[in-house]
């Protein structure tokens, strides 16, 4: 039976016209699936479904999502992240798996749409510091922030040391000016949702946080501005809010302005103080990934 699948032009270019036709005809697409974004059941025979292709260095993984959760797209990730997802799938017995031939890749892997990830039970999920290309060490914390009586998923980014402008030898901290130049907005209070920063996005893969993506200066697919060493667990409430709003609020502050707060109420207090002191920028970043 034909499936109600959305296959974008970029996905079709990767898997080829023949495989795209097989998917649309229902020959190689599952009827029921677990949405790889919100992790709830979907049915490609009854509702519009997006095909989302994860591409590593050698492996390509096709997954399915509600069209209301994610558009059909291609997402570039590391080979290590893909192989970890494939190993996890292999450990789950009795799950339907499907391989999709790739036009430009030497290996195929089954999609992670049946992969169930353990959930973080703490109020906040925290990611150890990570190195970005300028060797600045960033700490990333996820949590829910209440704005205008509604909960929004948020990421708070704070370096562990001052960040100098690339190519300079000064000891100043240019972290916020660099982000403002990219389109992030300075905040004096958290009274409204910051505007959407188009071109940037937050990559969720199999229900976990993998990266913050920024536009590629050379054109083409976005590149990672921050990437997790290991996928960051987020709470059910955080993921549900992200799927509801289809975006994540990213707040950034200089070293020592917010700190690694253990609870969401303490994080909100720290954000309010940073904003009042003129040490906070923010933007709403759309969701990307599978």
N, C-alpha and C positions, 0 to 999 in steps of 0.2 A: 504494500500500500504506500502511495506517495507520502512523504513527510513534509510537515510545515517548517522546513528548514530555511534559515537565512545563511547563504554562503557568499561572503563578501568577495570582491574582485581580488583582494590581496590573498585571501585564503585559497581561492581558485587558482591563482598563479602558482602557489606553492604545491598544491596537491594534484593539479592537472585537471583538465576538462573531463576526462573519463571518470575519474574518481568522484568529482563533483556531481556528475550526472548519476552515478550509482547512489550517492548519498541522497540526492533529491528524489530518486525513484524508490527509496526505501530499501535498497538491496544491501547497503552496508551501514545504515544508521539504525541505532536502537529505537524502539518505540518509547519505552519508559527509560528514564535516567534520573540520576541525582544531579541537580543543578550545581555546577562546579563553583558558582559564586555564593548562592544563599544556602546550598546543601539540602534543599527540600526537593521532593519528587517533581518530575516534569514528564510530559508526554508529547513527543513530537508529532503524534497523529492528531492531537487535539488542540495544541497551542503552539504559537510561533516559537521557534527554538533557534538559537544562534550556534553556529559552529565557530569554535575558537581554537586556533592552532598555536601551541607552544613550540618554539624552535630553539634548540641548543646548538652546540657546535656540530654534532653528528646526528642527534636524535630529534625527531619531531613527534609531538604528542597532540592528538586531536581530542577535544573535550566539547561538552554541550552545556548550554546555559539557557535559562529562560530569556527570551528576547527583551523582556522588561527589566532583566538584571544587567545584561551585558550585550553590546552589539557584536556581530561577527567581526573578528579581527585576528591579526597575527601579532604575537608577543614574543620578543627576543629575550631569552633567559640564559643562565649558565647551564652548561652540560651537567654539572654536579647537582643542580636543583632538579633537573629532569630525571636523572638517574635515581635520585633519592625517592622521587614520586613513584617511579616504576618499581623500585624494590618494595616500597610500601604496598603497592597494589598486589604484587606477587605474594605478599604475606597474607592477603585476605582471600580465604577459600570460597569457592562457589560464586564468585562475582563474574558477570559477563564482561569480557574484554574484547576490544576490537582494534585491529591494526589497519592503518590507512597508508597506502603507498604515498611517498613524498617525491615530488618531481626533482627536488634539488638536494636530497639528503640520503645518506647511505644506509641508515638504520631506521626502523620504525619502532614505536613503542605504543602500548595500549593507553587509551585516554584515562585520566585520573578521575573520571566523573563518579566512580563508585567508592573512591577513597574517603574514609571517615577519619578525620583528624581528632586527636584528643583535645579537649577544651581546657583553656586556662581558667581556673576558678578564682584567682585573686582579683581584687577590684581593678588592678592595673597590670598590664603585661609590659615587661621591660626588655629591651634589647641591649646587649653589651655594646660598648663603643665600637665603631667601625672606621676604617681608613677610607678617606675619599682621595681623589687623584692628587690634591695639594698636600696630602699627608696630615690634614687636620682630623682630629679624632672627634667623632660625633656620638652623642648619646641620644637615643630615640625612645620615647615612652608613649604608649597608647593609652587612651582613656576616653570617657564620655564627658562632654562639657555641656552644661545647661545654658542655652541662650534663648531669650524670649520664650521661656516656659517650654522649650523643646530640647531633647537630648540630641547632640550631634557627635559623631565619631571624630576624634582628634588625635593628631600626632604632635608631640612636643619635642623639638630638636634643639639641643644645646651642646656646644663643643666643650671639651674639657680644658681648653686653653685658648688664648686669643688667636684669631685667624687673620693673618696679614694678606693683603692683596697679592695675587700671584705676580711674581717678577719683582717684588719690592723686598727690601732688606729691613724695613722698619719694624718696630715692635708694637705698633698700634693694632687695634682690633677692627677689622673691616667686614666682619661677618654680616651685620645688618645692612650696611651700604651695598654690599655685593648682592644680597637678596632683593633689596629695594630696586636695584638696577634691573633685576630679572622680572619685576612686576609684583613683588610682595608689598603689601600695604602696611605702613606703620599704624599701630593701635595705641590709643590712649585709654580705652576701656573696652570690655567685652560686652557691648550692648547690642550688637547686630552681627549677623553672619558676614564674614569678609567676602569680597567679590571673587568669582571664579577666575583662576589663572589658567587660561587656555594654553595648551601645549605641554603643561605639566600634568602628571597623573600619579595615582597610587596603585601599585601592582599587588593585587590579591590573587594568590594561586592556591587552589584546593582549600580555600577557607583560611589561609594564612597570609601574613604580610611578608612580601619579598623585597620590595624596593619602592623608592620614590623616583619617578622618571622625569626627565627634563627634555626639551627640544634638542635635537641633534644639530650642532652648529654647522655641520656639513650637509644638512638635509637628510631625508630618509627617516627610518624609524627612530623613536626616542631612545635616549641612552640613560643609564642609571646615574642619578645625582647621589643617591645613597642606596646601598644594597646590603641586605642582611647576610652575615656569615652563615647563619642558619635561619630558616623561616621563623618568623616571630608569631607565636600563638596570640590570638586575640580572643576576647570573651564572646559568648553568644550574643550578648546585648550590643557589643561594639559592631560585630558583623551585621546584625540585623539593622542597626541604625545606618550603617554604610550602604546597605542594599536599599533601604528606604529612601535615603537622600541621594544616592548615586554619586556621592562625593565625600571627601574626608577633609576636615579642617586641619591645616598644618600651621602650627605656631613655632616661631623660632626666636631665640633669645641668646644674648652673649653669655659667655662662661660666668657662672656664679649667680645668674639672674633668677633662675627657677629651681634648679636642683632636681635630684631624682626623688620625687615625692612618692611615698608608699601608698597613698590613698587619693581618690579623685577629689575629695573636698580640699585636701591640702594642695593638690596640684592647681585647682581653681584659684585658691587664695594666692598662690605664688604667681600665677599668670596675671591676676588682677594687679598685684604689686609691680610686676615687671612693666605692664602697660602704663600704669600711673607714673612710673619713672622714665617713660619713653624708651624702654628697652625691649619692645616686642613688635614683631611683624607677623603677618598672617596672610593666608590665601585659602580659598576652597579649591581643592584639587579633585578632578573627576576620577572615577574608578577606571582601572584598566586591568586586563588579565583574565584569568580563568579561575 
